[in-house]
Amino acid sequence: MTEELETADKLVLQKAAHGAVLLVSLAYPSTVATTKINVAGSRVLTGATGLVGRALAGKVQADLPKGSAADVADEVLPALRDAVALLERRDPAEADNFRRTVTVAVEQGASSAGSNAATGEMIAKVKDALGVVPAA
């Protein structure tokens, strides 16, 4: 039998992962680009596997932050750190799965709209919150 996360823990992962995609999308001034990023990023998240995949599958139940990029970042970046810490305590391999999944989601989302300096900076902030070490 596969272990599942408690509802509250699933909400933490959903807010962090989907919030990260939302945060990157806010780096674009265009509604069309924002939509492309959210669609591409969400496809990656819903295609995740393992415990993370089960938490991110289906309709997002978490309340995603609203407002400016700064407002969203104030909620999402700590949520990313909380999600990684939660998964590290439970299963370090799933914490790595979460890091990889969110990283691919934000990078794929940004590339779908054509990356720019602002999205690169936002992706760097997301990776930092996830604890992803930049390649040397």
PyMOL commands that set and color helices and strands:
alter all, ss='L'
color gray80, all
select helices_A, chain A and resi 7-25+31-46+50-56+69-90+92-113+117-130
alter helices_A, ss='H'
color red, helices_A
deselect
rebuild
show_as cartoon
